Amino acid sequence: MNCLPMGRKSGVLQALVIAAIALSLPAQARASATTRPTTTTEPAGTFRPSSIGNDLTGLSLEDLMNVEVTSVAKEPQRIADAPAAVTVIGQDDIRRSELGSIPELLRLVPGMDVAQINSSQWAISSRGLNGYLADDLLVLMDGRSLYTPVFGGVTWNSVNYPLMDLDRIEVICGPGSTLWGSNAVNGVVNIITKSSKDTQGLLVDARGGSQDDVGNVRYGGQISDNTFYRVYTQYQYNGNGLEPDGDPAHDEWQGIQSGFRVDRYASTEDTLTLQGDVYEQQADETLTSPLPIGSTTIYTNGGDLLGRWTHTESDRADTSVQAYYDRQVLANTQPIGYEQDTFDIELQNRFPIEQLQDVTWGLGARDHFIRLTNPSYVTDSPVYTNEFIYNGFVQDQVSIVPNRLQWYVGTKLEYNSLTYFEVQPSTRLLWTPDERNSVWAAFSRSVRLPSIYEETRLDFLGVTLGSQDPESEKTESFEIGYKVQPLKPLTMDVTGFYNIYSDLIVPVPSPLSPEELDYANAANAHGYGAEASVNWQVNPKWRVGASYSYLQIDAHPIINSPIDLFIPAYAIQYLSGSSPENQFQIHSYLDLLKNLQFNASLYYVDSLPLINDIIDGGQYQSVNSYFRLDMNLRWQINPNMTLAVGVQNLLQGRHFETGSVEVQAMPSEEPRTVFAEWTMTY
């Protein structure tokens, strides 16, 4: 049952109500929560996601190169020593950019293709093959997978969290399947939230603008000297996008989410974490696929509960056990809605072998219980589905030449209910001739599992979508990179890559009837490109960053396939043209005064010729290249109060960022946005 009334007025009112409730808390309760403990039992080197690289504010570029990441090797290592194209979006980036959501923040990553479809949906991918629910990008939050096997990909409107409570976002452009498993083909996004110890006291945040409203309340306190907690509530409203004639697109979205986190530092070696969230959302959409059927309202809700124990023996040895439950419900949607319950547990252990080797290994099991909730459209397929993945991995880091030449080799072994046994190995070599230079090269094999949607037969308004029981998609990736700090205030990072994709799943005419479309492994492709970034500390008060990426994808039918002559041209052209060829961005962070910041970002995204309607085929919607300029001023009024004002997309009144191909919803143009944000802490 929906409890979120649509409309901007209700969004503003709910944000104000949330703030009022928070401000009505007893003053002495707020004061006691802000009192920090004088001593805790937390060890300085505790191996946990939120203990590494907290606030990047004010760090020099040399310090930034030393920030530790965990996503590349599942162990702490400096960015400069990570043999991968990795970007860290830290708290300073989050604050200064004034981007309003996690999907928006990913615009800051070199080579990441971020395109907003409408007010509630996004197409986000790395190194090509983008689209709604881009199925080659794996997204995690505090170790919990956000990838849904129903459609394959991430429903980005459900990736929601108060931005001020994010520790950082680690993004790997390139494969990560050896450590993270299937579907981590073109990239891994690892969203890491702060420890509750770092979020003590009361925080109230309200953002209002011409396009969106956001209200946040968070309260953190102590249960004992070594046990901390926080609770939060967030409400968000996104207004209508625009149709080509400037009229509202009737695609507004709103959602409310609440959650908690408890961290206990039981000893100098042991850390326990328990956290959970619940949410409810609704969105208006105009559905266009498989056939135009008009407007509808889509309701989603869900929740999660995660527990983790970490035992740290030394800087090179630790053990962790994590388990979580996740529920997703997508209702009142066509052709299928679903209810998904996920249970996951994993064990990870790291230990050294003398002085020259560090071994990381782990075991895991994940079960998805899925019920399709529009069974009238499902034919010849079960309404209830159980998908499981059991896995194990091992990675060995060998110091061939201590502090100079490192070799990483490992593999992920998976057994799943769709394609059965999968092997995903990788090898990486890192050479660091000195502290300012590092060169790395890598080879990886990764797979993307078919989605439930691609395995299910649907009969929808006279159009039949079926399946030829596709196998997994395979990708072999070759990468080479160079990281250098030629001068103390200057850093540079360059990566080149070449990917070979095989057995790509595309819709093809059914051999039973030309009026039916089946999903089959009927295409191959290769992609290549480069990503480059530069950061320059011009002076102590001004930092500038820039990046450029180039991408080329060439797809073709599998030769000599029985169906290669019947594959629709749009299916191949979509694979080749779903991501921009050229992108660049420039960011300027300037401290005008000690308490006043001026921040600006300029983005360029290349044109994107896409096919608008998969059924009518041959109707194209050209997504033109565009520039986007964001500017904001942040004023630290006092230690407890901040005010920010800004504008996004200053150069254009509106623009398309993607076309609708396989997506159900009609895309809308993104308008210029002005906003103000007020933050208060107690």
BELNORDA-V261394 format. One record per residue. N is the residue number from 0. RES is the residue in three letters. PHI is phi in radians with two decimals (* if undefined). PSI is psi as a letter, one per 40 degrees, with the letter a starting at -180 (none if undefined). Layout:
n={N;N}
res={RES;RES}
phi={PHI;PHI}
psi={PSI;PSI}
//
This chain:
n={0;1;2;3;4;5;6;7;8;9;10;11;12;13;14;15;16;17;18;19;20;21;22;23;24;25;26;27;28;29;30;31;32;33;34;35;36;37;38;39;40;41;42;43;44;45;46;47;48;49;50;51;52;53;54;55;56;57;58;59;60;61;62;63;64;65;66;67;68;69;70;71;72;73;74;75;76;77;78;79;80;81;82;83;84;85;86;87;88;89;90;91;92;93;94;95;96;97;98;99;100;101;102;103;104;105;106;107;108;109;110;111;112;113;114;115;116;117;118;119;120;121;122;123;124;125;126;127;128;129;130;131;132;133;134;135;136;137;138;139;140;141;142;143;144;145;146;147;148;149;150;151;152;153;154;155;156;157;158;159;160;161;162;163;164;165;166;167;168;169;170;171;172;173;174;175;176;177;178;179;180;181;182;183;184;185;186;187;188;189;190;191;192;193;194;195;196;197;198;199;200;201;202;203;204;205;206;207;208;209;210;211;212;213;214;215;216;217;218;219;220;221;222;223;224;225;226;227;228;229;230;231;232;233;234;235;236;237;238;239;240;241;242;243;244;245;246;247;248;249;250;251;252;253;254;255;256;257;258;259;260;261;262;263;264;265;266;267;268;269;270;271;272;273;274;275;276;277;278;279;280;281;282;283;284;285;286;287;288;289;290;291;292;293;294;295;296;297;298;299;300;301;302;303;304;305;306;307;308;309;310;311;312;313;314;315;316;317;318;319;320;321;322;323;324;325;326;327;328;329;330;331;332;333;334;335;336;337;338;339;340;341;342;343;344;345;346;347;348;349;350;351;352;353;354;355;356;357;358;359;360;361;362;363;364;365;366;367;368;369;370;371;372;373;374;375;376;377;378;379;380;381;382;383;384;385;386;387;388;389;390;391;392;393;394;395;396;397;398;399;400;401;402;403;404;405;406;407;408;409;410;411;412;413;414;415;416;417;418;419;420;421;422;423;424;425;426;427;428;429;430;431;432;433;434;435;436;437;438;439;440;441;442;443;444;445;446;447;448;449;450;451;452;453;454;455;456;457;458;459;460;461;462;463;464;465;466;467;468;469;470;471;472;473;474;475;476;477;478;479;480;481;482;483;484;485;486;487;488;489;490;491;492;493;494;495;496;497;498;499;500;501;502;503;504;505;506;507;508;509;510;511;512;513;514;515;516;517;518;519;520;521;522;523;524;525;526;527;528;529;530;531;532;533;534;535;536;537;538;539;540;541;542;543;544;545;546;547;548;549;550;551;552;553;554;555;556;557;558;559;560;561;562;563;564;565;566;567;568;569;570;571;572;573;574;575;576;577;578;579;580;581;582;583;584;585;586;587;588;589;590;591;592;593;594;595;596;597;598;599;600;601;602;603;604;605;606;607;608;609;610;611;612;613;614;615;616;617;618;619;620;621;622;623;624;625;626;627;628;629;630;631;632;633;634;635;636;637;638;639;640;641;642;643;644;645;646;647;648;649;650;651;652;653;654;655;656;657;658;659;660;661;662;663;664;665;666;667;668;669;670;671;672;673;674;675;676;677;678;679;680;681}
res={MET;ASN;CYS;LEU;PRO;MET;GLY;ARG;LYS;SER;GLY;VAL;LEU;GLN;ALA;LEU;VAL;ILE;ALA;ALA;ILE;ALA;LEU;SER;LEU;PRO;ALA;GLN;ALA;ARG;ALA;SER;ALA;THR;THR;ARG;PRO;THR;THR;THR;THR;GLU;PRO;ALA;GLY;THR;PHE;ARG;PRO;SER;SER;ILE;GLY;ASN;ASP;LEU;THR;GLY;LEU;SER;LEU;GLU;ASP;LEU;MET;ASN;VAL;GLU;VAL;THR;SER;VAL;ALA;LYS;GLU;PRO;GLN;ARG;ILE;ALA;ASP;ALA;PRO;ALA;ALA;VAL;THR;VAL;ILE;GLY;GLN;ASP;ASP;ILE;ARG;ARG;SER;GLU;LEU;GLY;SER;ILE;PRO;GLU;LEU;LEU;ARG;LEU;VAL;PRO;GLY;MET;ASP;VAL;ALA;GLN;ILE;ASN;SER;SER;GLN;TRP;ALA;ILE;SER;SER;ARG;GLY;LEU;ASN;GLY;TYR;LEU;ALA;ASP;ASP;LEU;LEU;VAL;LEU;MET;ASP;GLY;ARG;SER;LEU;TYR;THR;PRO;VAL;PHE;GLY;GLY;VAL;THR;TRP;ASN;SER;VAL;ASN;TYR;PRO;LEU;MET;ASP;LEU;ASP;ARG;ILE;GLU;VAL;ILE;CYS;GLY;PRO;GLY;SER;THR;LEU;TRP;GLY;SER;ASN;ALA;VAL;ASN;GLY;VAL;VAL;ASN;ILE;ILE;THR;LYS;SER;SER;LYS;ASP;THR;GLN;GLY;LEU;LEU;VAL;ASP;ALA;ARG;GLY;GLY;SER;GLN;ASP;ASP;VAL;GLY;ASN;VAL;ARG;TYR;GLY;GLY;GLN;ILE;SER;ASP;ASN;THR;PHE;TYR;ARG;VAL;TYR;THR;GLN;TYR;GLN;TYR;ASN;GLY;ASN;GLY;LEU;GLU;PRO;ASP;GLY;ASP;PRO;ALA;HIS;ASP;GLU;TRP;GLN;GLY;ILE;GLN;SER;GLY;PHE;ARG;VAL;ASP;ARG;TYR;ALA;SER;THR;GLU;ASP;THR;LEU;THR;LEU;GLN;GLY;ASP;VAL;TYR;GLU;GLN;GLN;ALA;ASP;GLU;THR;LEU;THR;SER;PRO;LEU;PRO;ILE;GLY;SER;THR;THR;ILE;TYR;THR;ASN;GLY;GLY;ASP;LEU;LEU;GLY;ARG;TRP;THR;HIS;THR;GLU;SER;ASP;ARG;ALA;ASP;THR;SER;VAL;GLN;ALA;TYR;TYR;ASP;ARG;GLN;VAL;LEU;ALA;ASN;THR;GLN;PRO;ILE;GLY;TYR;GLU;GLN;ASP;THR;PHE;ASP;ILE;GLU;LEU;GLN;ASN;ARG;PHE;PRO;ILE;GLU;GLN;LEU;GLN;ASP;VAL;THR;TRP;GLY;LEU;GLY;ALA;ARG;ASP;HIS;PHE;ILE;ARG;LEU;THR;ASN;PRO;SER;TYR;VAL;THR;ASP;SER;PRO;VAL;TYR;THR;ASN;GLU;PHE;ILE;TYR;ASN;GLY;PHE;VAL;GLN;ASP;GLN;VAL;SER;ILE;VAL;PRO;ASN;ARG;LEU;GLN;TRP;TYR;VAL;GLY;THR;LYS;LEU;GLU;TYR;ASN;SER;LEU;THR;TYR;PHE;GLU;VAL;GLN;PRO;SER;THR;ARG;LEU;LEU;TRP;THR;PRO;ASP;GLU;ARG;ASN;SER;VAL;TRP;ALA;ALA;PHE;SER;ARG;SER;VAL;ARG;LEU;PRO;SER;ILE;TYR;GLU;GLU;THR;ARG;LEU;ASP;PHE;LEU;GLY;VAL;THR;LEU;GLY;SER;GLN;ASP;PRO;GLU;SER;GLU;LYS;THR;GLU;SER;PHE;GLU;ILE;GLY;TYR;LYS;VAL;GLN;PRO;LEU;LYS;PRO;LEU;THR;MET;ASP;VAL;THR;GLY;PHE;TYR;ASN;ILE;TYR;SER;ASP;LEU;ILE;VAL;PRO;VAL;PRO;SER;PRO;LEU;SER;PRO;GLU;GLU;LEU;ASP;TYR;ALA;ASN;ALA;ALA;ASN;ALA;HIS;GLY;TYR;GLY;ALA;GLU;ALA;SER;VAL;ASN;TRP;GLN;VAL;ASN;PRO;LYS;TRP;ARG;VAL;GLY;ALA;SER;TYR;SER;TYR;LEU;GLN;ILE;ASP;ALA;HIS;PRO;ILE;ILE;ASN;SER;PRO;ILE;ASP;LEU;PHE;ILE;PRO;ALA;TYR;ALA;ILE;GLN;TYR;LEU;SER;GLY;SER;SER;PRO;GLU;ASN;GLN;PHE;GLN;ILE;HIS;SER;TYR;LEU;ASP;LEU;LEU;LYS;ASN;LEU;GLN;PHE;ASN;ALA;SER;LEU;TYR;TYR;VAL;ASP;SER;LEU;PRO;LEU;ILE;ASN;ASP;ILE;ILE;ASP;GLY;GLY;GLN;TYR;GLN;SER;VAL;ASN;SER;TYR;PHE;ARG;LEU;ASP;MET;ASN;LEU;ARG;TRP;GLN;ILE;ASN;PRO;ASN;MET;THR;LEU;ALA;VAL;GLY;VAL;GLN;ASN;LEU;LEU;GLN;GLY;ARG;HIS;PHE;GLU;THR;GLY;SER;VAL;GLU;VAL;GLN;ALA;MET;PRO;SER;GLU;GLU;PRO;ARG;THR;VAL;PHE;ALA;GLU;TRP;THR;MET;THR;TYR}
phi={*;-1.46;-2.19;-1.95;-1.20;-1.31;2.22;-1.10;-1.06;-1.13;-1.11;-1.11;-1.08;-1.15;-1.07;-1.19;-1.10;-1.04;-1.10;-1.14;-1.05;-1.12;-1.21;-1.46;-1.08;-1.00;-1.08;-1.22;-1.18;-1.15;-1.15;-1.15;-1.25;-1.49;-1.35;-1.44;-1.25;-1.39;-2.47;-2.45;-1.71;-1.22;-1.26;-1.10;-1.85;-0.96;-1.56;-2.62;-0.96;-1.55;-1.70;-2.03;1.08;-1.09;-1.61;-1.57;-1.11;1.36;-1.29;-1.28;-1.09;-1.13;-1.17;-1.08;-1.17;-1.68;-1.05;-1.55;-2.17;-2.09;-1.31;-1.32;-2.14;0.99;-2.72;-1.15;-2.71;-1.13;-0.97;-1.11;-1.80;-1.50;-1.40;-2.88;-1.48;-2.07;-2.19;-1.97;-1.63;-1.60;-1.13;-1.15;-1.11;-1.10;-1.21;-1.24;-1.23;0.98;-1.33;-1.66;-2.71;-1.11;-1.01;-1.08;-1.07;-1.22;-1.07;-1.31;-1.56;-1.03;1.48;-1.48;-1.66;-2.03;-2.30;-1.46;-1.41;-2.64;-1.17;-2.12;-2.15;-2.35;-2.04;-2.35;-2.72;-2.16;1.07;1.77;0.98;-1.49;2.83;-1.03;0.98;-0.90;-1.64;-1.91;-2.09;-1.72;-2.13;-2.25;-2.25;0.90;1.52;-1.70;-1.24;-1.78;-1.39;-1.72;-1.36;-1.19;-1.77;1.42;2.26;-2.15;-1.47;-1.16;-1.14;-1.62;-1.55;-2.28;-2.96;-1.01;-1.15;-1.23;-1.79;-1.46;-1.34;-3.04;-2.14;-1.71;-2.16;-1.81;-1.56;2.20;-1.21;-2.46;-1.20;-1.04;-1.72;-1.81;1.72;-1.04;1.41;-1.58;-1.53;-1.81;2.98;-2.35;-1.95;-1.99;-1.61;-2.11;-1.60;-1.24;-1.14;-1.14;-1.10;-1.60;-2.28;-1.47;1.59;-1.83;-2.25;-2.19;-2.34;-2.34;-2.24;-2.33;-2.85;-1.29;-2.16;-2.53;-2.25;-2.42;-2.25;-2.28;-2.31;-2.36;-2.29;-2.17;-2.63;-2.10;-1.64;-2.66;-1.07;-2.13;-2.27;-2.21;-2.55;-2.60;-2.30;-2.61;-2.44;-2.33;-2.07;-2.45;-2.28;-2.00;-1.35;-1.09;-1.32;-2.12;-1.40;-0.97;-1.52;1.63;-1.31;-1.04;-1.54;0.96;-2.31;-1.14;-2.45;-2.62;-2.73;-2.29;-2.49;-2.37;-2.96;-2.59;-2.63;-2.22;-2.15;-2.13;-1.71;-1.16;-2.77;-1.21;-1.94;-2.09;-2.24;-2.07;-2.30;-2.33;-2.59;-2.83;-2.55;-2.36;-2.64;-2.54;-2.50;-2.60;-2.52;-1.56;-2.55;-1.86;-1.43;-2.19;-2.38;-1.26;-2.35;-1.09;-2.29;1.60;-1.52;-2.68;-2.01;-1.90;-1.93;-2.32;-2.71;3.02;-3.04;-2.65;-2.50;-2.29;-2.26;-2.52;-2.10;-2.17;-2.04;-1.92;-1.59;-2.84;-1.14;-2.06;-2.48;-2.81;-2.39;-2.42;-2.25;-2.35;-2.47;-2.62;-2.13;-2.39;-2.21;-2.26;-2.29;-2.06;-2.07;0.97;-2.26;-2.32;-1.41;-2.42;-1.85;-2.75;-2.12;-2.23;-2.04;-2.11;-2.10;-2.46;-2.52;-2.59;-2.09;-2.34;-2.41;-2.30;-2.62;-1.61;-2.06;0.95;-1.78;-1.94;-2.40;-2.26;-1.91;-2.09;-2.48;-2.89;-2.30;-2.70;-2.51;-2.41;-2.16;-1.87;-1.88;-2.18;-2.17;-1.38;-1.80;-2.10;-1.12;-1.15;-1.65;-1.70;-2.23;1.00;-2.48;-1.22;-1.29;-1.80;-2.40;-2.10;-1.97;-2.20;-2.40;-1.96;-2.56;-2.60;-2.48;-2.58;-2.43;-2.00;-1.81;-1.96;-1.52;-1.14;-2.19;-0.90;1.15;-2.25;-2.28;-2.04;-2.13;-1.91;-2.48;-3.03;-2.74;-1.96;-1.98;-2.24;-2.19;-2.26;-1.42;-1.74;-2.06;1.19;-1.65;-2.28;-2.08;-2.33;-1.56;-2.74;-2.48;-2.37;-2.18;-2.18;-2.06;-2.13;-1.09;-2.73;-1.26;-1.82;-2.31;-2.62;-2.17;-2.43;-2.50;-2.65;-2.26;-2.49;-2.08;-2.42;-2.32;-2.07;-1.39;-1.06;-1.47;-1.08;-1.02;-1.32;-1.74;-1.91;-1.72;-2.13;-2.13;-2.27;0.88;1.53;-1.88;-1.78;-1.92;-2.20;-2.56;-1.82;0.88;-1.14;-1.52;-1.21;-1.43;-2.06;-2.42;-1.94;-2.10;-2.09;-2.36;-2.56;-2.55;-2.46;-2.11;-2.56;-2.12;-1.13;-2.31;-0.99;-1.59;-2.38;-2.26;-2.41;-2.52;-2.26;-2.36;-2.07;-2.58;-2.50;-2.05;-1.99;-1.76;-2.32;1.03;-1.16;-1.58;-2.37;-1.34;-2.35;-1.06;-1.25;-1.14;-1.43;-2.79;-1.16;-1.48;-1.85;-2.01;-2.00;-1.64;-2.57;-1.35;-2.24;-2.53;-2.13;-2.80;-2.37;-2.31;-2.59;3.01;-2.65;-2.34;-2.43;-2.45;-2.38;-2.23;-2.32;-1.51;-1.05;-2.73;-1.01;-1.86;-2.46;-2.18;-2.18;-2.29;-2.56;-2.64;-2.47;-2.40;-2.19;-2.51;-2.38;-2.10;-2.12;-2.01;-2.73;-1.13;-1.22;-1.17;1.22;-1.26;-1.04;-2.05;-1.13;-1.36;-1.92;-1.21;-1.04;-1.07;-1.13;-1.12;-1.29;-1.16;-1.11;-1.05;-1.37;-2.07;-1.53;-2.33;-1.20;-1.33;-2.22;-2.51;-2.59;-2.63;-2.33;-2.18;-2.21;-2.05;-2.18;-1.61;-1.18;-2.34;-1.04;-2.05;-2.36;-2.06;-2.10;-2.20;-2.51;-2.42;-2.06;-2.07;-2.22;-2.25;-1.21;-1.16;-2.54;-1.32;-2.18;-1.62;-1.43;-2.30;-1.21;-1.48;-1.21;0.71;1.73;-1.58;-1.89;-2.12;-1.45;-1.72;-1.28;-1.11;-2.62;-1.83;-2.26;-2.06;-1.97;-2.46;-2.68;-2.05;-2.09;-2.04;-1.48;-1.08;-2.70;-1.00;-1.95;-2.45;-2.30;-2.21;-2.26;-2.33;-2.94;-2.41;-2.14;1.07;-1.13;-1.39;-2.31;-1.20;-2.93;-2.83;-1.37;-1.96;-2.79;-1.81;-1.71;-2.02;-1.51;-1.27;-1.31;-1.63;-1.17;-1.26;-2.25;-1.45;-1.54;-1.51;-1.10;-2.30;-2.04;-2.67;-2.42;-2.34;-2.14;-2.25;-2.30;-2.12;-2.28}
psi={h;h;e;g;h;i;i;d;d;d;d;d;d;d;d;d;d;d;d;d;d;d;e;e;i;h;d;d;d;d;d;d;d;e;h;i;i;d;i;i;e;h;i;d;f;h;g;i;d;e;e;h;f;c;h;e;h;e;i;i;d;d;d;d;e;e;h;i;i;e;d;d;e;f;i;h;i;i;d;d;e;h;g;i;g;h;h;h;h;a;d;d;d;d;d;d;d;f;i;e;i;d;d;d;d;e;d;e;h;h;e;h;h;h;h;h;d;a;e;e;i;i;h;h;i;h;f;a;f;i;i;h;f;h;e;e;h;h;h;i;h;f;e;h;h;e;h;h;e;d;e;h;a;h;g;d;e;e;g;h;i;h;d;e;e;h;d;i;h;h;h;h;h;i;i;f;d;d;d;e;a;i;e;g;d;e;i;h;h;h;h;h;i;i;i;d;d;e;f;i;a;h;h;h;h;h;h;i;a;e;d;i;h;h;h;h;h;h;h;i;a;i;d;a;d;e;h;i;i;i;i;i;h;h;h;h;h;h;i;i;a;i;i;d;e;e;i;i;e;f;f;i;i;i;i;h;i;i;a;i;h;h;h;h;g;d;a;e;d;h;h;h;h;h;i;i;i;i;i;h;i;i;h;h;i;h;h;e;h;d;i;h;e;a;i;i;h;h;h;i;i;a;i;i;h;h;i;h;h;h;h;h;d;a;e;e;h;i;h;i;h;i;i;i;h;h;h;h;h;h;i;f;i;i;e;i;i;i;h;h;h;h;h;i;i;i;h;h;i;h;i;i;h;b;e;e;i;h;h;h;i;i;i;i;h;h;h;h;h;h;h;h;e;g;e;e;e;h;i;f;i;i;d;h;h;h;h;i;h;h;i;i;i;h;h;h;h;h;g;d;h;h;e;d;h;h;h;h;h;i;i;h;h;i;h;i;e;d;e;b;h;h;h;g;i;i;h;i;h;h;h;g;d;a;e;e;i;h;h;i;i;i;h;i;h;i;i;h;i;i;i;d;d;e;e;i;h;i;h;h;f;e;h;h;h;a;i;f;g;i;i;i;i;i;h;h;h;h;i;i;i;h;h;i;g;d;i;d;e;h;i;i;h;h;h;i;i;h;h;h;h;i;f;i;h;i;h;i;h;h;e;d;h;e;e;i;h;i;h;i;g;e;i;i;i;i;i;i;a;i;h;i;i;h;h;h;g;d;i;e;e;h;h;h;i;i;i;i;i;h;h;h;h;h;i;i;i;h;i;e;i;e;e;d;e;e;h;i;d;d;d;d;d;d;d;d;f;e;i;i;d;h;i;i;i;h;h;h;h;h;h;d;i;d;e;h;i;h;h;i;h;h;i;h;h;i;i;g;h;i;h;d;h;d;d;e;h;e;h;i;h;h;h;i;i;i;i;h;h;h;i;i;h;h;h;g;d;i;e;e;h;i;h;i;i;i;i;i;f;d;e;i;d;i;i;i;e;i;i;h;c;e;i;d;i;h;i;i;i;h;i;i;h;i;i;i;h;h;h;h;i;none}
//
